[in-house]
Amino acid sequence: MKFGILVNEGPYTHQAADTAYQFAKAVLEKGHEVHRVFFYHDGVNNASKLTEPPQDDRHIVNRWSKLAEEHGLDLVVCVAAGLRRGLVDVNLAPGFRISGLGQLVETGIQADRTVTFGD
């Protein structure tokens, strides 16, 4: 099965980012495909390389980057939501790219299921 994932919440303000990551990881481990992970609204903050959590905390941004590298995931950050939050190309963590809502629409068409995390 091919999944699309939409993340609407930031990495440390809501459980949605952690749950989306765990879901993506489980889907891939079960042999399914993740067509794309689209970060929207405050979810774009999951892509910021400026994130620096305390040493004893999980580093959600790095988790996404590593998962993308290991599995060739397409991690897309909404350009408008990113710009509103000061996120531009130079601030992106490895594995993320900026694009428009058309990528989310395409995911809805191409994936068998699109799962949303956060409001």
N, C-alpha and C positions, 0 to 999 in steps of 0.2 A: 504494500500500500504506500502511496505517496502522500506525505503530509506537508501542509503549509503551516507555519507558526507565526502568530502575531503577538508581539510583546508591547504592552501599553504602559508599563510601570517601570520606574527607575530601579537600579540594582539594590539599593539599601533602604528604600522607603516602603516596600511592599513585598510580600512573598512571591508575587507573580514572576519576577525575573528568575528566582531560584527554581521555581516549579517548572517554568518553561525550559530552562536548561536541563533539568532532570528528565523532563519529558522527551526532549530532543535526543538526549543520550540514550534513554531506554528504547526509543523508536529505532535508532541506528543499531543498537546492540541486538535487537530482535530481527535485524535484516531488512527493515523497511527503509524507505527513502525520505529524506527531508528536502523538498523542492526548494524552499527558501525560508529564512527567518527574517521577518520584517519588523523593525523597531519603529514605533510610532508614539506620539505624545511624549510623556516623560520616559518612555522606554528607550528613547534615543540615548539617554545617559549611560546605557549599558555599553556603549561604543566608545566612550571617552578614555583615551590613554592617560588623561590627567588624573584618573581615579587612583587613589593611594590609600587603601584601607589599612587599619592597624595590623601588625604582624600576626596577631592571633585570630584574625577574621578571615573569612573566605574572600577571594579576589574574583568576583563574578566576571568582570571584564576579561581577565586572563583565561578564565574557564571557557568563555565563548570563543576567544581567539584560538585556544588550543583545540577545541572541538572542530572548529572550522578548518584548521590546518590538517588534522587527522582524517577528516571525512570530506574535505572539499565543499564545505557548506557555503552557501551564498547568504551572507549576513548583510542585509540592506537597511540603511538608516534613511528615514524620510527626510528629504532635503528641507522642507518648510519647517517641520518640527525641530530639526537640528539647528537651523539658523536662529529660530526663536530662542533657543537655549545656548547659543554661542558655540555650537558644535560645527566645525568645518573640517575639510579634508586633513589639515595639518594636525588636528586633535584626535583623529581616529586611531583606535587601537588596530593592531594587525588583524587582517581577515575581514574587516568591515569596509563597506563602500557606501557612498551617498547616492541616492536616486529618488525618483518621484513615486507618487501613489500608483502610477501605472504598474509598477512592479508588484504591488499588493493585489491589484486587480488580476494581473497575469497569474499570480499564485493561486488565487481563487478559482481560476479557470483550469490550470494545469494540475493542481493537487486533487486527490480523491477526498481529502478532508482538510479543512483549515481550522486550526484550534487557536482560540484567543486566550491570552493570559493578561489579566488586569482589566480595569474598566475601560 
